[in-house]
Amino acid sequence: MIHNSIIDAIGNTPLVKLNRLTENLDAEVTVKVEYLNPGQSVKDRIAVKMIDDAENAGLIKPGGTIIEGTSGNTGMGLALVAAVRGYKCVFTTTDKQSMEKVNLLRALGATVEICPTNVEPDDPRSYYSVAKRLSEEIPNSYYPNQYDNLSNREAHYETTGPEIWNQTDGKITHFVCGIGTGGTITGTARYLKEKNPDVQVIGVDSVGSVYKHYFESGEFSKDEIKPYLTEGIGEDIIPGNVDFDYIDDVVQVNDKNALTTTRELAKHEGLFVGGSCGAAVFGALEYAKREKLGKECLMVVILPDSGTRYISKIYNDQWMKENGFI
Ligand SMILES: Cc1ncc(COP(=O)(O)O)c(C=O)c1O
């Protein structure tokens, strides 16, 4: 089979059983390996869907510029789509992101603006505000806004959900997924719960993010917001793509547990993944132990991206020691 472009190779990622990290568990734990997408992350799925929908709605014209605030992975997906379809890209990101991610975006021809992490989202210097301002200043530009653009969660309703349902022959009992924009968890969960309302959906959040408290109390608390190093999950806002009606439980994972589990996935399972993958797997294993999940349970955990983007951090002993993780 010949694909018309690399865009057609997005999705249909493998579902793989964990073997060694799950030795003391009865439940079967499987992972969906999203780094095998062309842009090496789950975000390729939403990139093509957001641009398809924008083209169909006439929001982006040939030769236009795509502008987005991104921690890197959505940018990578958008840059691939832009390269194939002839758009320009300008991305804003934060100074906590790996240089690997920024360099990758530049390699695909994008312009990247680095903004400070520790400012309020509505501060004019924040990466949200800068992306918004640029989209107003640059003519013939389109700002997909992955946080509030519902094409994000639709992409997962249309692709990730059906793939998981088919790959497990409908036997999935638990779906575990990190919450960043909330697109992956909400879209996938909606599909799975339509097929079987008993599927339990567990969101994984970072210590220092607002989600767990918001899920449990319905209140947005600024007191929860603290700096953390796990990239891609947790927020200091509630994006439009998160719908807690589809989420049954939220577990919070700290950096140390997330990042040491990331290394264990590489060493003991051959899965060379990013830090939010370690968080999701740590959260899944803790949940399985706490709820005493038995042999009849089949968990699916999303692994959003690749370890190549974190060689100077998670896979660097010195960085791990400096941060007290090993
Ligand atoms: C590495 C990584 N993990 C997890 C996520 C979370 O996925 P979502 O935004 O669909 O909630 C993201 C999204 O930015 C990510 O980049």
The ligand as a Gaussian input file, in Angstrom:
#p B3LYP/6-31G(d) Opt

LIG

0 1
 C        3.723000      14.631000      25.939000
 C        2.249000      14.822000      26.111000
 N        1.582000      13.998000      26.904000
 C        0.258000      14.148000      27.118000
 C       -0.465000      15.162000      26.552000
 C       -1.923000      15.300000      26.897000
 O       -2.838000      15.047000      25.881000
 P       -4.136000      15.946000      25.756000
 O       -3.686000      17.323000      25.403000
 O       -4.934000      15.317000      24.653000
 O       -4.861000      15.932000      27.041000
 C        0.209000      16.053000      25.729000
 C       -0.482000      17.216000      25.194000
 O        0.031000      18.309000      25.107000
 C        1.591000      15.878000      25.493000
 O        2.288000      16.729000      24.706000

